[in-house]
Amino acid sequence: MADALATVESTLPNRLLATTLVVAVVLGIRYGARRWLVGREGASDRSLPKLAVSAAITLVTGGGIVAVVLLWDLIGPLERSYRSLGLQDVAGRVLLAVVVLAATYALTGFVGRVIGEFTGNQASISEHQREIVYRLTQVSLYTLAFMVVIGLFTQDLGNLLVGAGFLGIVVGMAARQTLGAMLAGFVLMFSRPFEIGDWIEVGDREGIVTDITIVTTRLQTFDGEYVMLPNDEVSSKPITNRTRKGRLRIEVEVGVDYDHDPSHAAEVARETVKELDQVLNVPTPQVVGKRFGDSAIVLGVRVWIDNPSARRMWRARTAVIEAVTDAYADEGIKIPFPQRELMGRAEEGGLAIAEGREAQAATPDGGPEDGTGE
């Protein structure tokens, strides 16, 4: 390859033309390969071909960088820049820094593809966790690359790192809330209390998880609002995940008049909700006695739904209410409204005395209004 490139005339127009051609070829190959990878998403032979294509993309990118270096006869300046940090080789050091950063960019893409291929079929690793691992790897590689680039321009790397450490402490103290949210994000990543698409309740917030980042968790409420919660706030409050098990129990309370048999009313409600399409037959619906109300015996009709969502929950709840109401009407079972029953004592004289006493209004000192004190 070096001999072929050496035949190129060392004139500026030819070098520019050759450089443009190399860059175009590299970008074209990368674009075509990525289009192929996107088209192969979901294919059964996912590991070997895609990994080979990713490796080929990295090699082509690296080969293009080497070709540009050879075209411009930069081997000598790069060697001198590497061995000596004199000011006369600033251009060589700048070009070497560009090469290092370009190689790091190509390497991060390859590493991301490797992580995706080796963790894509594992149910124990979520999409959020794969993204976090990739981002951490990407940050680590870029940090190492920037340290190498800084080392090209200064020999006092130790003092520079010490200064960067002190600067990091100052920034950390100033942004401790953000850092706390980041640490909480890692805790959420490993504990996995919820995933994207889950229906959760955090404190007084409830909705569907749309995105999870290192710093924030985003919810879409059932009113159509998007809420962004800091991860430290999420981790410090009780989290209720309504979709974790894939099903959700719904309870609807219904009152039965005291004149009716509660066991018969419970059986009617149970057989009625079993026929609904909105609820599951397994676990079977249940009807339990809840309490003695002021006007009725309160029963709890408990049913289950699968793939829980707010819409499915309200549809099932509405269907249960309508079905039980119609069934009780057909069976002549009364669902009473709140009422109070006034009953008098058997002795009318005693009742009259009690009513008379209640009719007397008390004065501020507790005595009767007539002031007699009797």
C-alpha angles and dihedrals in degrees: 000000000000091000091051092050092046090063090065110103112252095236123124097239093050092047092049091048092048092047091050090050092050092049091047092050092049093047091046093052092046092049094048093046093050091049088052091050091050091050091051095055109131095018117141096234093060105139111052104036095042093046090050091050091049090051090049090052090053093048093048091050091049091046090052091053092050090048092054090049092051093045092058095041092239098148093097096047091046091052092049091047091052094049099038133027097209120149091242090073099051092119091053092050092049090051091047089052090052090050092051093049093046091050090049090052091052091046094052091054091051092047090050090053091048092051091048094049097048096043101033096090096044113100091195091068116066127210089252092054092049089052091050093050091049093049092049091050090047092051091048093051093047091047091054091046092051091049089054091048092049089049089058091061102039137035095200095075094144095060089044091055091048090052090047089052093054090046089051091053091052092047091046092054091048093048100035092132091055091046089049089053090050093051089048088051090058090048091052090047093057099035093046100200089167143005135213109289095028122132106233141167119215113182106307093341122096131176149095120308108241102170140006120200134169091264108027144026117215124212132188108213124213089253089064095255124137113224123192113203123189110240093234088059091047094050093047095056132065111270121211114195109195097181102043095103095038094244138066134203119228124195125201119188121217129180123225123199116253090238092067130075107258093206091056091047090050092051092050092051092046095052091044097054092045088071095055118109092210095066135060124251090209114080087035119234116261135201117203134178111252109180148315106273128199092259106012149019104261117224125191116220107203122194135163131228129193128226090022120222134152092254094050091046094053092044091053093045091050092047092051093049093049094044095048092046092053093044093051090048090053092048094045093242110153122224100201126213119225110290142158127220119212116206128182128216122258091244107070091193092058091049092051092050091050092048091048092053092049090052093061111092118220123235121227090265092052098254130114121277097249090069095227093116090221 
